Amino acid sequence: MSEKKTLILSPEGVAMEGLTIMPANTRSTIALLILMIIMVTPMPVWGGAMNSSTPAHVGVSANLALTISSSQPEDVIPVVAQFPDGSTPEAMIDAIRMSGLSSVIIRHAFHIIPMVSLYIRNDEITLLSKNM
């Protein structure tokens, strides 16, 4: 009986010593892992989430809404009010003062980031968001 012999051809001197060819299942596993990372990663990492053509909106964040609902109406809460890019500190302060709310205490108006840090009573937060 004759034995079957397997012939494996490989070019001599092309393969570097110590390196092996990656199995197909490992390649597909790595490709799938990279694809999953790209799909699961949040958008702000890959590109801007806000567009300059998006109109500015006034609202209350989810964390602030939770704080409002879990505190008493007369509690004073630290709040950060964000403004559109290009707003000057003076214009931001004037906008808050023109809301006519008595409990607002402005801590700081930032120059680089268009936002104002302030203290305000819990019951006036929604009024501030409506008057802005």
C-alpha positions as a printed NumPy array, in Angstrom:
array([[  0.   ,   0.   ,   0.   ],
       [  1.157,   3.438,  -0.765],
       [  0.974,   6.2  ,   1.779],
       [ -0.456,   9.561,   0.877],
       [  2.043,  12.304,   1.277],
       [  1.125,  15.914,   1.829],
       [  3.184,  18.506,   0.087],
       [  3.337,  21.968,   1.676],
       [  4.854,  24.648,  -0.463],
       [  6.28 ,  27.79 ,   1.037],
       [  8.714,  30.246,  -0.434],
       [ 12.084,  29.975,   1.143],
       [ 13.406,  32.962,   3.028],
       [ 10.116,  34.951,   2.822],
       [  8.76 ,  34.048,   6.245],
       [ 10.551,  35.682,   9.147],
       [ 11.778,  33.435,  11.868],
       [  9.454,  33.257,  14.876],
       [  6.378,  34.62 ,  13.063],
       [  3.428,  32.413,  12.302],
       [  0.39 ,  32.924,  10.15 ],
       [ -2.667,  33.968,  12.151],
       [ -5.483,  31.413,  12.023],
       [ -8.649,  32.528,  10.221],
       [-10.83 ,  32.228,  13.324],
       [ -8.506,  34.549,  15.278],
       [ -8.628,  37.144,  12.488],
       [-12.419,  37.092,  12.42 ],
       [-12.569,  37.328,  16.22 ],
       [-10.317,  40.393,  16.223],
       [-12.292,  41.991,  13.376],
       [-15.559,  41.363,  15.235],
       [-14.11 ,  42.83 ,  18.44 ],
       [-12.985,  45.996,  16.638],
       [-16.375,  46.324,  14.944],
       [-18.2  ,  45.968,  18.285],
       [-15.976,  48.598,  19.908],
       [-16.711,  51.033,  17.084],
       [-20.457,  50.382,  17.288],
       [-20.694,  50.646,  21.079],
       [-18.497,  53.724,  21.521],
       [-20.571,  56.895,  22.075],
       [-20.766,  59.439,  19.263],
       [-18.902,  62.34 ,  20.956],
       [-15.701,  60.303,  20.875],
       [-15.816,  59.96 ,  17.087],
       [-17.358,  63.275,  16.08 ],
       [-19.149,  66.304,  17.375],
       [-22.569,  65.52 ,  18.72 ],
       [-23.766,  69.101,  18.402],
       [-24.074,  70.819,  15.093],
       [-23.638,  74.56 ,  14.683],
       [-26.93 ,  74.678,  12.773],
       [-28.802,  73.181,  15.73 ],
       [-30.941,  75.858,  17.38 ],
       [-30.193,  76.664,  21.002],
       [-32.724,  75.356,  23.465],
       [-33.538,  76.177,  27.043],
       [-34.146,  73.344,  29.4  ],
       [-33.274,  71.513,  32.576],
       [-30.887,  68.559,  32.6  ],
       [-32.015,  65.183,  33.903],
       [-29.755,  65.418,  36.968],
       [-31.096,  68.86 ,  37.842],
       [-34.686,  67.665,  37.394],
       [-33.948,  64.801,  39.786],
       [-32.437,  67.242,  42.301],
       [-35.471,  69.534,  42.004],
       [-37.893,  66.682,  42.63 ],
       [-35.977,  65.395,  45.651],
       [-35.548,  68.719,  47.48 ],
       [-37.795,  71.212,  49.229],
       [-39.065,  74.344,  47.39 ],
       [-37.057,  76.717,  49.61 ],
       [-33.755,  74.81 ,  49.243],
       [-30.956,  76.721,  47.518],
       [-29.291,  74.66 ,  44.789],
       [-26.017,  75.334,  42.94 ],
       [-26.712,  75.485,  39.197],
       [-24.624,  76.019,  36.061],
       [-26.382,  77.898,  33.245],
       [-24.928,  77.25 ,  29.791],
       [-25.113,  79.837,  27.014],
       [-24.403,  79.74 ,  23.258],
       [-20.803,  80.052,  22.077],
       [-19.622,  83.627,  21.759],
       [-21.658,  84.933,  24.717],
       [-19.789,  87.478,  26.808],
       [-19.808,  87.217,  30.616],
       [-21.597,  90.572,  30.857],
       [-24.359,  89.462,  28.474],
       [-24.818,  86.186,  30.367],
       [-25.08 ,  87.98 ,  33.724],
       [-27.528,  90.535,  32.277],
       [-29.711,  87.749,  30.861],
       [-29.943,  86.097,  34.274],
       [-30.625,  89.382,  36.085],
       [-33.345,  90.328,  33.569],
       [-35.249,  87.182,  34.511],
       [-36.397,  89.1  ,  37.595],
       [-35.891,  86.288,  40.094],
       [-35.028,  87.364,  43.629],
       [-33.151,  84.313,  44.899],
       [-30.44 ,  84.213,  42.205],
       [-26.888,  84.62 ,  43.521],
       [-24.343,  84.653,  40.693],
       [-21.087,  83.007,  41.727],
       [-19.02 ,  83.329,  38.553],
       [-19.39 ,  84.025,  34.839],
       [-16.769,  82.133,  32.875],
       [-14.825,  83.805,  30.062],
       [-13.566,  80.757,  28.15 ],
       [-16.625,  78.539,  28.547],
       [-19.987,  80.297,  28.007],
       [-21.594,  79.419,  31.329],
       [-22.533,  81.006,  34.635],
       [-22.336,  79.336,  38.028],
       [-25.085,  80.462,  40.39 ],
       [-27.201,  79.604,  43.417],
       [-30.976,  79.624,  43.081],
       [-33.964,  78.45 ,  45.092],
       [-35.511,  75.185,  43.995],
       [-38.909,  76.698,  43.159],
       [-37.371,  79.337,  40.851],
       [-35.255,  77.02 ,  38.673],
       [-38.077,  76.241,  36.246],
       [-38.997,  79.941,  36.144],
       [-35.408,  80.787,  35.208],
       [-35.439,  78.233,  32.394],
       [-38.715,  79.677,  31.055],
       [-37.634,  83.342,  31.333],
       [-34.304,  82.909,  29.544]])
